[in-house]
Amino acid sequence: MIAVGICTKNCEKTIRNVIEVVDSGLKKLPGKNLIIVSDGFSVDKTIDIAENTETMAKKIVTEQYGEKGKGNGVKTIFEIAKDKASGVILIDGDLLSIKPEWIEKLGKPILEGRDLVVPFYLRSKYDGVITNHLIYPLTKTLFGLDVRQPIGGEYGLSKRFVDILLNHRLFPEKFGIDIFITVVAACEDMDIVEAVLGVKEHESTKEYKDPSKLLIPMFYQVMGTMFDLIEYYRDRIKDEIREIPRIGSVEEKEIPKITVDKESLLSNFKKEYEEGIKTNKFLKKFKPFGDQIDNLYFPEDKWADLVFKAIKMKDLDGLRILWQGRYAYFVREVENKTEKEAEEIIEKQIEYFMKHKYKYI
C-alpha cells in the first residue's frame, strides 16, 4: 500500500482538485491505497471540502498533531501511515499544476525499492527564492547531493526512510521539514532518484509579492533547520558531488510568469541593511557594500563567501538581510534574460560555494 499525504492550510480553492487528481493517479499503483489529508488548522472550508470529496481510495481527513507548522503536518501523515503503508507520497495541498502521473512517478520507484524520490520541476527564474540562492548550492556543495529542488515539497519515501525520519532528533515542526528530508537522505546514504514532474505552480507563489508575509518566516524556518543539520552532520560534509539518477526527460514548456517588483525589493533591502548594520555584529564586521549600496553589486563570489561566514557565525538575521539583497540584485540581473540564461547564473554559484566552504565550515 502507498499512502499519499496531503498537507493543507487554508486550501479551499485547491484541495478538491488536488484530492481528485491524487485519487486518479493512485489507480496506476497496485493495492488498496490510502489518502491522508493532514490539515494545519485551516480557518476556511478546507476540511469540509476534503471530507466531502469522493474518492475511490480510502481517505482520512484529520487535523495535524501538535502545534501549527508543516513539519507537524508531515509527522502526522508519517505516524498514521507507518504501520499501514510500504511507502508514503507527500503532496502540497495548494498545488495548481498537479497531474495524475505525478503520483505514479513519485510512488513507483518506492515500490521498486528506492528510499526517496525528489521532484524535478520547471519553475520561473523568480520562483524558488530560498532554493536557488541558498538551499540548492548548500545541499550540493556541503552534502554532495546533486538535486535541483531539495525543498520541492513533493516526495516519495520508503517505509524504511520514514522510520529513520520519525526517530531523528532534529525532526522540525515547520517549513524546515523539506530540507530535513533531503539532507537526512543524503547523509544516511538513502537510495535517491529525481522524478521529472514538469511545471510547478502553486497558490502560495502569490505571496512572493509580499516577502514579509511568507518568505521571511519561511527563510528562518528553512535556514534554521539547515544550520542545525550542518552542525549535526558536520562529519558527513563531502568533497565529491553524488550524481542522482533522473527518471523522465525534461521538455521545454511555457513557465507561468511571476510578478516581482524589483524596485520594492531593492528599497526594502536597503532599508533593512541600513538598520541592521547599526546593531548586527555580522553586518558590522564585514560591511560588504561599505556605506553606499545605491549601486548594488552582489555577484556570486561575494555572495558565497558571505553565506559561509554567516554559517560560521550562526547569524540568521544577518544572512536573511543579505539574502534579500542577493535576490534583489539577481532580479535586476536577469530581468532581460531567458529562463535558461538565469539558470546558468544560478548554476555558476556552485563553483563559488565550493571555493569558499572550507574557509568557514
C-alpha positions in Angstrom: 0.0 0.0 0.0 1.1 3.6 -0.8 -0.2 6.4 1.4 -0.5 9.8 -0.2 -0.3 12.5 2.4 -1.6 16.0 1.6 -0.6 18.9 3.9 -3.2 21.7 3.9 -3.7 25.0 5.5 -6.5 27.3 4.1 -6.5 25.5 0.8 -10.3 25.7 0.0 -9.6 26.9 -3.6 -7.3 23.9 -4.5 -7.9 21.0 -2.2 -10.8 19.3 -4.1 -8.8 19.2 -7.3 -5.7 18.0 -5.5 -7.6 15.1 -3.9 -9.3 14.2 -7.1 -6.0 14.2 -9.1 -4.3 12.1 -6.4 -7.2 9.6 -6.4 -6.9 9.4 -10.2 -3.2 8.9 -10.1 -3.4 6.1 -7.4 -5.2 3.9 -10.0 -1.9 3.4 -11.6 -0.3 1.9 -8.4 -1.2 -1.6 -7.2 -3.1 -2.3 -4.0 -5.7 -0.6 -1.9 -4.0 2.7 -1.3 -4.7 5.5 1.1 -5.1 9.3 1.0 -4.4 11.2 4.2 -5.3 14.9 4.5 -3.3 16.5 7.3 -4.8 19.9 8.0 -2.8 22.7 9.7 -5.8 24.3 11.5 -7.5 25.9 8.5 -9.9 28.7 9.1 -11.7 28.3 5.8 -13.6 25.4 4.3 -10.6 23.2 3.6 -11.6 20.4 5.9 -15.3 20.3 4.8 -14.3 20.2 1.2 -11.7 17.5 1.8 -14.2 15.3 3.7 -16.9 15.7 1.1 -14.7 15.0 -1.9 -15.5 11.5 -3.2 -12.6 9.1 -3.8 -12.0 5.5 -4.9 -9.1 5.2 -2.4 -9.8 5.1 1.3 -9.4 8.7 2.7 -8.6 10.0 6.2 -9.0 13.7 6.9 -7.6 14.9 10.2 -6.2 17.9 12.0 -2.5 17.6 12.4 -1.0 16.6 15.7 0.9 19.2 17.7 1.2 22.9 17.0 1.0 24.8 13.7 3.7 24.0 11.2 4.2 22.0 8.1 6.6 19.6 9.8 3.9 18.6 12.3 1.6 18.1 9.3 4.1 15.7 7.7 4.8 14.0 11.0 1.0 13.3 11.4 1.0 11.7 8.0 4.0 9.5 8.8 2.5 8.4 12.1 -0.7 7.4 10.5 1.0 5.7 7.6 3.9 3.9 9.3 2.0 0.7 10.2 -0.3 0.7 7.2 1.8 1.5 4.1 5.0 0.4 2.5 5.7 3.9 1.3 4.5 7.5 1.5 4.0 10.2 -1.1 3.8 13.8 0.1 1.9 16.4 -1.8 1.2 20.1 -1.0 -2.5 21.0 -0.8 -2.2 24.3 -2.7 -0.9 22.9 -6.0 -2.4 24.2 -9.1 -0.3 22.2 -11.6 -0.6 18.7 -10.1 -1.3 15.8 -12.6 -2.3 12.2 -12.1 1.0 10.9 -13.5 2.9 12.7 -10.6 1.6 10.0 -8.2 3.0 7.2 -10.3 6.3 8.9 -10.8 6.7 9.5 -7.1 5.3 6.2 -5.9 6.6 3.6 -8.4 10.3 3.9 -7.6 9.4 3.4 -3.9 7.6 0.2 -4.7 10.7 -0.8 -6.7 12.9 -0.4 -3.7 14.1 3.2 -3.7 14.1 5.2 -0.5 13.5 8.8 -1.7 12.1 10.3 -4.8 12.6 14.1 -5.1 10.9 16.2 -7.8 12.5 18.0 -10.7 10.4 21.0 -11.8 10.5 23.7 -14.3 10.0 26.9 -12.4 10.1 30.6 -13.1 13.5 32.3 -12.7 11.9 34.4 -9.9 10.5 31.4 -8.1 12.4 29.2 -5.6 13.8 32.3 -3.9 15.3 30.3 -0.9 16.1 27.3 -3.0 18.1 29.0 -5.8 20.4 31.2 -3.8 20.9 29.1 -0.6 19.4 25.6 -0.3 20.4 24.3 -3.7 24.0 25.4 -3.6 24.4 24.4 0.0 22.9 21.0 -0.4 25.1 20.3 -3.4 28.4 21.6 -2.1 28.2 20.5 1.5 26.4 17.2 1.3 27.3 16.2 -2.3 23.7 15.8 -3.4 23.0 17.0 -6.9 19.3 17.5 -6.8 17.9 20.7 -8.2 14.8 21.0 -5.9 16.0 20.0 -2.4 12.8 21.6 -0.9 10.4 20.8 -3.7 7.5 19.8 -1.4 6.5 16.6 -3.2 8.3 13.4 -2.3 8.1 9.6 -2.4 9.5 7.9 0.7 10.1 4.3 1.7 8.8 2.9 5.0 12.5 2.4 6.0 13.3 6.0 5.4 10.1 7.2 7.2 11.1 5.2 10.3 14.6 6.9 10.2 13.0 10.4 10.0 10.5 9.7 12.8 13.3 8.7 15.1 15.6 11.6 14.2 16.1 14.1 17.0 16.1 17.1 14.6 12.6 16.4 13.1 11.4 20.0 12.6 7.9 21.3 13.3 7.7 23.9 10.5 8.9 24.6 7.0 12.3 23.1 7.6 10.7 19.7 7.0 11.6 19.6 3.3 15.3 20.3 3.7 15.4 17.9 6.7 14.1 15.1 4.5 16.6 15.7 1.7 19.7 16.2 3.9 19.0 13.3 6.1 18.5 11.1 3.0 21.9 12.3 1.7 23.7 11.8 5.0 22.1 8.4 5.8 23.0 7.0 2.4 19.4 6.5 1.2 18.8 5.4 -2.4 17.6 8.6 -4.1 16.2 9.4 -7.5 14.8 12.5 -9.1 11.4 12.4 -11.0 10.7 14.9 -13.7 7.2 16.3 -13.0 7.2 19.3 -15.4 6.0 22.7 -14.4 5.2 23.5 -10.8 2.6 26.2 -10.0 1.1 26.7 -6.5 -1.2 29.1 -4.8 1.3 30.3 -2.3 3.5 31.7 -5.1 1.3 34.8 -5.0 2.7 35.6 -1.6 6.1 36.4 -3.2 4.7 39.8 -3.9 4.9 40.5 -0.2 8.0 38.8 1.1 7.3 39.6 4.8 4.1 37.6 4.6 5.5 34.2 3.7 9.1 34.2 2.5 10.8 35.8 5.5 9.2 33.4 8.1 10.0 30.6 5.7 13.6 31.7 5.5 14.0 31.5 9.3 12.4 28.0 9.5 14.2 26.5 6.5 17.7 28.1 7.1 17.4 27.5 10.9 16.9 23.8 10.1 19.8 23.9 7.6 22.1 25.4 10.3 21.1 22.6 12.7 21.7 20.0 10.0 25.1 21.4 9.1 26.2 21.1 12.7 24.7 17.7 13.2 26.2 16.2 10.1 29.5 18.1 10.1 31.4 14.8 9.8 29.4 14.0 6.6 30.4 17.0 4.6 31.6 15.8 1.3 34.2 16.8 -1.3 32.6 14.9 -4.2 29.1 15.5 -5.7 26.9 12.5 -6.0 25.0 12.2 -9.3 21.4 11.3 -8.8 19.5 9.2 -11.4 16.7 11.2 -13.1 13.5 9.5 -14.2 11.9 11.1 -17.2 13.1 13.7 -19.7 12.9 17.5 -19.3 10.7 19.0 -22.0 10.6 22.7 -23.0 7.4 24.1 -21.7 5.9 27.5 -21.0 6.5 28.5 -17.4 3.9 30.7 -15.7 5.2 34.2 -15.1 5.7 35.5 -11.6 5.4 39.3 -11.0 8.2 40.8 -9.0 8.6 44.5 -8.0 12.3 44.9 -8.3 12.3 48.5 -7.1 10.4 47.5 -4.0 12.7 44.6 -3.3 15.7 46.9 -3.6 14.2 49.6 -1.4 13.2 47.1 1.3 16.7 45.6 1.3 18.4 49.0 1.6 16.2 50.0 4.5 16.8 46.7 6.4 20.5 46.7 5.7 21.0 50.3 6.9 19.1 49.5 10.1 20.8 46.1 10.5 24.3 47.4 10.2 23.8 49.5 13.3 23.4 46.6 15.6 24.1 43.3 13.8 27.7 42.1 14.5 27.9 40.1 11.3 26.9 43.0 9.1 29.1 45.5 11.0 32.1 43.2 10.8 32.0 42.5 7.0 30.1 45.6 5.6 30.1 44.0 2.1 28.8 47.3 0.5 30.6 49.8 2.6 28.3 52.7 3.4 27.0 53.1 -0.2 24.6 50.5 -1.6 22.7 52.6 -4.1 24.6 50.9 -7.0 24.2 47.4 -5.5 26.7 44.9 -6.8 26.3 41.5 -5.4 27.9 38.8 -7.6 28.1 35.1 -6.9 31.6 35.1 -5.5 30.8 37.7 -2.9 27.5 36.0 -2.0 29.1 32.6 -1.5 31.8 34.0 0.8 29.2 35.8 2.9 26.9 32.8 3.2 29.6 30.7 4.8 30.8 33.5 7.0 27.2 33.7 8.3 27.0 30.0 8.8 30.2 30.1 10.9 28.9 32.9 13.0 25.5 31.3 13.2 23.9 34.6 12.2 20.4 34.0 10.6 19.5 37.7 10.9 22.5 39.0 9.0 22.2 36.3 6.4 18.5 37.0 5.9 19.2 40.7 5.2 22.0 39.8 2.7 19.8 37.1 1.1 17.2 39.8 0.3 20.0 41.9 -1.2 21.2 39.0 -3.3 17.7 38.3 -4.6 17.2 42.0 -5.4 20.4 42.0 -7.3 19.5 38.7 -9.1 16.1 40.0 -10.2 17.7 43.1 -11.7 20.5 41.0 -13.3 18.1 38.5 -15.1 15.3 40.9 -15.9 16.1 40.8 -19.6 17.5 37.2 -19.6 15.8 34.0 -20.6 14.9 31.3 -18.1 17.9 29.3 -19.4 20.3 32.2 -19.0 19.0 32.8 -15.5 19.6 29.1 -14.7 23.2 29.4 -15.8 23.7 32.2 -13.3 22.2 30.0 -10.5 24.5 27.1 -11.6 27.5 29.4 -11.6 27.1 29.9 -7.9 28.2 26.3 -7.3 31.8 26.8 -8.1 32.0 29.8 -5.7 30.3 27.8 -2.9 32.8 25.0 -3.4 35.6 27.6 -3.4 34.6 29.2 -0.1 33.1 26.4 2.0 36.3 25.1 3.8 37.3 28.6 4.9 34.5 28.6 7.4 33.0 25.1 7.7 
